[in-house]
Amino acid sequence: MPPTNHDPKDLERRARSINPGGWAVETERPIATLLGSCVAVCLYDPKLRLAGMNHFLLPSRITSASDDTDVIMAGDYSMEVLLNTMLNKGAAKQRIIAKAFGGGTIVTSILMAIGQRNSEFAKEWLEREGIPLAAQDFGGAWSRKVLFTPDGGDAFCRRLPISQPGVHEVVKAERDYEQSLARPLRPGAEKKIELF
C-alpha cells in the first residue's frame, strides 16, 4: 500500500481537476473541483480504493424543446455516468459510499435557488439508489474547493469567501448561466449545434 500524503499543497499539485459537467474516476490521483451553486458528489469503493467525483450545474435535464441546456451539465445524467463508470471498473454498488459538497448561494440575485435544488437532488438520488451519504457540506454564502483522494476515500472541503481571487470567475459564470436559462429562446431562432 503506498503511503498516504495528505499535504494540501501536494494534493492540489497532483490532483486531476474537473470542470462543470465533468467527472473522473481514479485509483491513484486525487480529484479536485471548485464549486459555487454547483454540487460535486464523491463516490468511493473502499475495497478497490476507487474514487469518483462529478460536478453538475442543474439537478436534471430540462426537457422543453425550446431549451438549450447541455445534458452533461445535469445532475441526473452526471450521477448515472459516474456510478456506471465506477461499476464498469469493478466497484460493487453495495460497497459504495458517498460524500457530497456545494450548493452554495454565492449569487444573491439567483431566483431559481439552484444551489438548494442541486443539494436536494444529490441527497434524494443517493437515497433512492441506496448509497449512504457519509459526509456532506451544502449551502452557505461561499464557494468550495474540494479534493477527494482514492488512497483512503478522504474528502477535503475548503470554504472560500466570494471575494477570494478565482471565486469571482465562478460567480460570474454561474450568474451568466442562470440568466441564459431565464431568457426565453427568441421565436424563430434556431439552436446552433456544433459537431466535432
Buried (B, 14 or more C-beta within 10 A) or exposed (E): EEEEEEEEEEBBEBBBBBEBBBBBBBEEBBBBBBBBBBBBBBBBBEEBBBBBBBBBBBBBBBEEEEEEBEEBBBBBBBBBBBBEBBEEBEBEEEEBBBBBBBBBBBBEEBEEEBBBBBBBBBBEBBEEEEBEBEBBBBBBEBBBBBBBBBBEBBBBBBBBEBEEEEBEEBBEBBBEBBEEBEEEEEEEEEEEEEEE
